[in-house]
Amino acid sequence: MLGLTTWACTPKLRQRGAYYVMFTDHDQAAAFAHEWIDAWNAGDLERILSHYADDFEMSSPVIRERMGVESGVLKGKDAVRPYWSVGLAAQPPLRFELVDVVVGVDAVAIYYRNLSRGRQVVEHLRFGDDGLVRQAQALYSTADDASPELASRAPAPFRSGASKRHSEG
């Protein structure tokens, strides 16, 4: 398991185990994504929240469904903690499988399968200058097998197995 202090980033940008967005290559962003997925799969809420600023904003249609918040937006760890606690307590337990990571200037998009719920998800994370997530947006498919022909036409970074191709070439 990749620990918070072993995540590969530019050394001068690493402080107190926090993640920073100055990814110098795709492998560094992938290391962050693996740690993020591992935290969720471990069901460790505090480990998950350690990636986020205290006042971050989370946007998801599931917030609307589960929490009854019409905007689908929660602000701050104190507001998000109960929402994620519900997800972590659900049965069967959450289990994520990383598909790919896409890197931006100050953001990453983590594409994964929620094996417990049969959905594909893209988690778009935008980082602040302190290296913590400031904005997060979850985007969901209806189900893993809802649109196989659409999945086959997806750009290479979003097709299953693309992470392996990136690391091999």
Buried (B, 14 or more C-beta within 10 A) or exposed (E): EBEBEEBBBEEEBBEEEBBBBEBEEBEBBBBBBBBBBBBBBEBEBEBBBBBBBEEBBBBBEBBBEBBEBEEBBBEBBEBBBEBBEEBBEEEEEBBBEBBBBBBBEBBBBBBBBBBBBEBBBBBBBBBBEEBBBBBBBBBBBEEBEEBEEEBEEBEEBBBBEBBEEBEEE
